[in-house]
Amino acid sequence: MKVLEERIRQEGLILSDTVLKVDSFLNHQVDTELALQIGREFQTIFGDQPITKVLTVEASGIQFAMAAGIALGVPFIYAKKKKAVTLSEAVYSAPVHSFTRQEDYLISISQKYLGPDDKVLIVDDFLATGAALVGLCDIVEESGAQLMGVGCVIEKSFQEGRSLLEQRGIPVHALARIASMSPGEVHFIDNTGTGNARPEELMKESAGC
């Protein structure tokens, strides 16, 4: 998704070779038109599947799951990181370790809203270590629903998240796949071709966008 790659180049803050901040347009302040465009892109990718629910985890995946749900014409659900006092019914739950916050937490979803008849698309903002997404996959499996795929806005392809999901036979699609990054530069994997392009080719390609 070239428009997303360009926004990352222009506005993303690369703090190290593993930490990228996109607070100005994706997950603190949100460019709503870009979020809706991301939802439509997921609909283009997964729209031929009989999806009945879009699933994410609070909080930064919510806007993209909602946009995908709107585009697909189905509800979205978000797993909660802390069980609210109002969530008194039976829940599905899974443990998750946060890479960015360096803490463990339990995510949960009411059993009222997910079941064996559902066909689920998981959507999240980042795919890096894959911990949150694996937790969501575990919840889908526990519910008896069928997981149709995982869609991520940004993937750090140099981390292990994709391999953990693909080892489970889960189709994964990321709209912007980062091959490597360091302060001042970022290189993307070509999503439209056969895979990895050389950094100089990527820079030349992005200059013509």
Long-range contacts (C-beta under 8 A, 24 or more apart in sequence): 1-38, 1-41, 1-175, 1-176, 1-191, 2-206, 2-209, 3-34, 3-37, 3-209, 4-34, 4-38, 4-153, 4-154, 4-175, 4-176, 5-176, 5-188, 5-206, 5-209, 6-206, 6-209, 7-31, 7-34, 8-154, 8-176, 8-178, 8-186, 9-186, 9-206, 12-186, 14-181, 14-182, 14-183, 14-184, 14-185, 14-186, 15-183, 16-182, 16-183, 17-180, 17-181, 17-182, 18-128, 18-156, 18-159, 19-100, 20-154, 20-156, 20-178, 20-181, 20-186, 22-154, 26-60, 26-125, 26-153, 26-154, 27-60, 27-125, 30-63, 32-63, 35-63, 35-64, 35-67, 36-67, 36-70, 36-71, 38-64, 38-67, 38-68, 38-153, 38-175, 39-64, 39-66, 39-67, 39-68, 39-69, 39-70, 39-71, 40-67, 40-71, 41-175, 42-67, 42-68, 42-71, 42-72, 42-121, 42-123, 42-151, 42-173, 42-175, 43-68, 43-71, 43-72, 45-151, 45-173, 46-72, 46-121, 46-148, 46-149, 46-151, 46-173, 47-71, 47-72, 49-119, 49-121, 49-148, 49-149, 50-119, 50-148, 51-119, 51-120, 51-121, 51-148, 52-117, 52-118, 52-119, 52-120, 53-77, 53-113, 53-114, 53-118, 53-119, 53-120, 53-121, 53-145, 54-120, 54-121, 54-122, 54-123, 55-79, 55-109, 55-114, 55-120, 55-121, 55-122, 55-123, 55-136, 55-139, 55-140, 56-122, 56-123, 56-124, 56-136, 57-81, 57-96, 57-107, 57-124, 57-132, 57-135, 57-136, 60-125, 60-126, 61-123, 61-124, 61-125, 64-123, 64-124, 64-125, 64-153, 65-123, 65-124, 68-121, 68-123, 68-151, 72-121, 75-113, 76-123, 77-109, 77-113, 77-114, 79-107, 79-108, 79-109, 79-135, 79-136, 79-139, 80-107, 80-108, 80-109, 81-105, 81-106, 81-107, 83-108, 92-139, 92-142, 92-143, 93-139, 94-134, 94-135, 94-136, 94-138, 94-139, 94-142, 95-135, 96-131, 96-132, 96-134, 96-135, 97-129, 97-131, 98-131, 98-132, 99-128, 99-129, 99-131, 107-132, 107-135, 107-136, 107-139, 109-139, 109-143, 111-143, 114-139, 114-140, 114-143, 114-145, 115-143, 115-144, 115-145, 116-143, 116-144, 116-145, 117-145, 118-143, 118-145, 118-146, 119-145, 119-146, 119-148, 120-145, 120-146, 120-147, 120-148, 121-148, 121-149, 121-150, 121-151, 122-147, 122-149, 122-150, 122-151, 123-150, 123-151, 123-152, 124-150, 124-151, 124-152, 124-153, 125-152, 125-153, 125-154, 126-152, 126-153, 126-154, 126-155, 126-156, 127-152, 127-154, 127-155, 127-156, 127-161, 127-162, 127-165, 127-172, 127-174, 128-155, 128-156, 128-159, 128-161, 129-159, 129-160, 129-161, 130-159, 130-160, 130-161, 130-162, 130-164, 130-165, 131-161, 133-161, 133-165, 134-164, 134-165, 137-165, 137-168, 137-170, 149-173, 151-175, 154-178, 156-181, 157-189
